[in-house]
Amino acid sequence: MALNTARRTGRRGPRRFTPRDLAVLGVLLGIPLLLDIAVVWGPTLASVVLSFTSWDGIGDIEWVGTQNYANLFTNYPQFWPAVRHNLLWLAFLGLVATPFGLLLAVLVDRGVRFSRFYQSTLYMPVVLSLAIVGFIAQLVFSRDQGALNAILGNTDNPTDWLGDPDLNIWMVLLAAAWRHTGYVMILYLAGLKAVDPSLKEAAAIDGAGEAQTFFRVVLPTLRPVNVIVGVITVIEALRAFDIVYAVNKGRNGLELLSVLVTDNIIGEASRIGFGSAIAVVLLTVSLGFVVTYLVQEIRGEMTR
């Protein structure tokens, strides 16, 4: 009797999958995997291969080796300004917009009056595409009919905020940061809601001030959120395209690598091999920033 009871209450062995279970798993995992390969990795590998060729999309494909990259680095005047603008974009979003979004998250998390209204208002730009943000930037920063010149009273001698190559990059960065800040705020606000209140209470008992509690107790617990925000910031900065194309098609001080890729691949020249080389450079830079950041965060997590 005791033996039968032990058998009934003992752990069961691993469940074996039936052919039907395997078929369902194959469909549920196989279809997304095939779509990922076809939509993401297939074009990526094709771009890498085509970057070593000369092809107009119609004629024969000619293998040219590293000639596209040599011309890109030495004989293409738009390339280095675009690289500088992408790095400036990354620095502005990472050092200005992201900390400002964190600050707004902290203020909203403290339960200030009308916090729900602020939260909704600040998040509203996130639902807009960057192309729409670009059109809004034109309404605000336009030389002749822009709201900013009207507010400043510059009607007789208006400032060309979007036409001046020394100013337009900063105006577009402000518009992009307006959207990015709300996204960062929501991510950090979700992380702050998950912080254990007992940690803050223990820090207060130990005599830590608000600033010390935040930087030494709260911020380290937000490491997973920091990883997500860091990766999103890099991706947003390096894939920026819509907003500058909506403003002036990415010219006259708004050159970006993504715009150069589009102009060369689907433009009048149709230099698919050369455009693919620019895309590979953009991919390499993106992976370099993302992988380096992730490795540092993982090492920091392991040493804690």
Residue, then its C-alpha position, 0 to 999 in steps of 0.5 A: m500500500a505504501l509502495n503504491t502511494a509513493r508511486r502515485t505521489g512520486r514525480r512523473g518523468p518528462r512528458r514526451f511530445t506527440p507528433r501533433d505537438l511537434a507539428v504545432l511547435g514547428v509551425l509556431l516557431g518555424i513561420p516566425l523564424l522564416l519570416d525573420i530570415a526572409v525580411v531581416w537577415g536575407p536582405t542584410l546578407a544580400s546588402v553585404v554581398l552587393s556592397f562588393t559589386s557594381w549593379d544598377g538593378i537591371g544589368d549584369i552584376e560586376w564584382v569590384g571588390t572593395q572599390n565601393y568602400a574606397n570611393l566612399f571614404t575618399n571620393y564621396p563628399q557627402f559621406w563624412p558630414a553624414v557620419r558627423h551628423n549621425l554621431l551628433w544625433l547619437a550624442f544629443l539623444g544620449l546626453v540631452a534627451t535621455p537624461f531629460g526623459l529620466l528627470l521627467a520620469v522621476l518627477v512624475d513618479r513622485g506623484v506631483r499634481f496632475s501627474r496623469f495629465y503630464q504623463s499623457t501629454l509627454y507621451m503623446p508625441v511617441v505615437l507620431s511618426l518621425a515624418i509627422v514630427g518633421f511636418i510639425a517642425q516645418l510649421v514651427f520653424s518655417r522662415d516665413q510662416g513659422a510659429l517661432n518667428a511669429i512668437l519672437g516677432n522676427t517678421d521683418n527679418p525672419t530667421d531661416w531656422l531650417g534653411d541655414p545649415d548652421l541652425n537646421i540640424w539643431m532645430v531638427l534635433l530638438a524636434a526628434a528629442w521632443r518625441h524621444t523624451g516621452y518614450v524614455m520617460i515611459l520606460y523609466l517610469a515603468g522601472l521606477k514603479a517596480v523599485d522596492p520601496s523598502l530600499k528607499e526606506a532603508a537608505a533614508i534610515d541610513g541617513a542618505g539624502e534624496a540625491q544619494t538614494f537615487f544615484r546609489v540605490v534606485l539607479p542601479t536597480l534600473r540597470p535592465v531599463n538602462v540597457i533597453v533605453g541605451v539600445i533604443t537610443v542608438i537605434e533611433a539615432l542611427r536609423a533617423f531618416d523620416i524627419v530630415y527627409a520630410v524637412n528638406k530631403g536630407r540636404n543642406g546640412l541635414e545629411l544622414l547615412s540613411v538618406l545617402v543609402t536611399d539616394n543611391i539605391i532608389g535615386e536616379a543614379s541607382r547605384i545599388g552596390f555603392g548604396s549597399a556599401i553605405a548600408v553596411v557601414l551604417l550596420t557596422v556602426s550600429l552593431g559596434f555601439v549596441v554590442t559594446y554597450l551590452v557587453q559593458e552592461i553584462r559585465g557590470e551585472m556579473t561583477r555585482 
